[in-house]
């Protein structure tokens, strides 16, 4: 409801929803293009993912490679990728959080 008892202007609501949808699409594109890093083992293994969570790169320091302990190396890789994905999720919250809140505040939309 609009203050003063009037009904919301549907045309205006639709325009706001379209603008928010465009903003959301733009933010998602930015996330897909932005890379974030994560590391493990004090930097022995570094993973790079996009803001949307796609693994783009993995750097393993030769010091981390022990043929007798491939399990340890695998653990470092998993930890680095996990750290990078956590950083990507934080980036998603920063980029998409305000947009999702804006969509949730619009009357008549199921968010």
C-alpha positions in Angstrom: 0.0 0.0 0.0 1.1 3.5 -0.7 1.0 6.0 2.2 -2.3 7.9 2.1 -4.4 4.8 1.2 -3.7 4.7 -2.5 -3.1 1.5 -4.5 0.4 0.8 -5.8 1.0 1.8 -9.4 1.4 -1.5 -11.2 3.3 0.1 -14.1 5.8 1.6 -11.6 6.1 -1.7 -9.7 6.8 -3.6 -13.0 9.5 -1.0 -14.0 11.1 -1.4 -10.6 11.1 -5.1 -10.9 12.6 -5.0 -14.4 15.3 -2.6 -13.1 16.1 -4.9 -10.2 16.2 -7.9 -12.6 18.7 -6.0 -14.8 20.8 -5.1 -11.8 20.8 -8.7 -10.6 21.9 -9.9 -14.1 24.6 -7.3 -14.2 25.8 -8.4 -10.7 25.8 -12.1 -11.8 27.9 -11.2 -14.8 30.4 -9.3 -12.7 30.6 -12.3 -10.3 31.3 -14.7 -13.2 34.2 -12.4 -14.4 35.7 -11.7 -10.9 38.3 -14.1 -9.6 39.0 -14.7 -6.0 41.7 -16.8 -4.4 42.0 -19.3 -1.5 45.0 -21.0 -0.1 46.1 -23.8 2.2 49.3 -25.0 3.8 50.6 -21.5 4.3 50.3 -20.7 0.6 51.7 -24.1 -0.6 48.5 -24.6 -2.6 46.5 -21.7 -4.1 43.2 -22.0 -5.9 41.5 -19.4 -8.0 37.7 -19.4 -8.5 35.3 -17.0 -10.1 32.8 -15.2 -7.9 30.2 -17.7 -9.2 32.4 -20.6 -7.9 34.0 -21.9 -11.1 37.5 -23.2 -10.5 39.9 -21.3 -12.8 43.3 -22.1 -11.5 45.4 -24.2 -9.1 49.0 -23.5 -8.2 50.9 -26.1 -6.2 54.3 -25.2 -4.8 56.8 -28.0 -5.4 57.5 -28.1 -1.7 54.0 -29.5 -1.2 54.6 -32.5 -3.5 55.7 -35.6 -1.6 55.3 -38.8 -3.6 55.0 -40.6 -0.3 52.1 -38.4 0.9 49.7 -37.8 -2.0 46.8 -37.8 0.5 48.3 -34.7 2.3 48.6 -32.9 -1.1 45.0 -33.8 -1.9 43.9 -32.4 1.5 45.7 -29.2 0.7 44.1 -28.9 -2.7 40.6 -29.5 -1.2 41.2 -27.0 1.5 42.5 -24.3 -0.9 39.5 -24.8 -3.2 37.1 -24.7 -0.2 38.8 -21.4 1.0 38.4 -19.9 -2.5 34.8 -20.9 -2.7 34.1 -19.4 0.8 35.7 -16.1 -0.6 33.4 -16.4 -3.6 30.4 -16.8 -1.4 31.3 -13.7 0.5 31.7 -11.8 -2.7 28.2 -13.1 -3.8 26.7 -11.8 -0.5 28.3 -8.4 -1.1 27.1 -8.2 -4.7 23.7 -9.9 -4.6 22.7 -9.4 -1.0 21.4 -5.8 -1.4 19.6 -6.8 -4.6 17.9 -9.8 -3.0 16.8 -7.5 -0.1 15.4 -5.0 -2.6 13.4 -7.7 -4.4 12.1 -9.0 -1.1 10.8 -5.5 -0.2 8.6 -5.2 -3.2 4.9 -5.8 -2.6 3.3 -8.6 -4.7 6.6 -10.4 -5.5 7.1 -13.9 -4.1 10.6 -13.3 -2.6 
